[in-house]
Amino acid sequence: MPLSKAVPLRTDLPPRVLLVDDHLPILEEIRELLIPEFQVVEAVTSGPAMIAAALRWRPEVIVADIAMPDMDGIEAARRLRRLAFHGTLIFVSMNSDTEIVKAAFSAGASAYVLKIKAGTELIPAIRKALQGHTFISPSIRYKGED
């Protein structure tokens, strides 16, 4: 079932967020960070589960790792875009390689946050992305942001 659009953002409810990471402690840390401001609808551990959960929940935001077994986050993002998913994609990764960052944005990312900086940068990245802007952790030397 293709997604025509993410369900419109209601101003009286926090944005729905889907979390994706194959490390459960990281999922829990990110969930705890986000729940005061966002509605975390589900946390999953693989690319295929990300696609299924996105189809089920139609979240406004997906926060995903890149390196995962079965299917990496970038490939899962590409597949979601082919299914007409229009929500905001934010990658949280340990990898600061500019080629990986470029691939993430090519797959439809609006933000790229280093895991080591997630505690201070993830919420601002989500806010900026929801406003239609891009965000890249400042410590990454990438020349593709706006």
HELIX and SHEET records of a PDB file:
HELIX    1   1 LEU A   24  LEU A   34  1                                  11    
HELIX    2   2 GLY A   47  TRP A   57  1                                  11    
HELIX    3   3 GLY A   73  ARG A   82  1                                  10    
HELIX    4   4 THR A   98  SER A  106  1                                   9    
HELIX    5   5 LYS A  115  LYS A  117  5                                   3    
HELIX    6   6 ALA A  118  LEU A  130  1                                  13    
SHEET    1   A 6 GLN A  39  VAL A  44  0                                        
SHEET    2   A 6 ARG A  16  VAL A  20  1                                        
SHEET    3   A 6 VAL A  61  ALA A  64  1                                        
SHEET    4   A 6 THR A  88  SER A  93  1                                        
SHEET    5   A 6 ALA A 109  LEU A 114  1                                        
SHEET    6   A 6 PHE A 135  ILE A 136  1                                        
END                                                                             
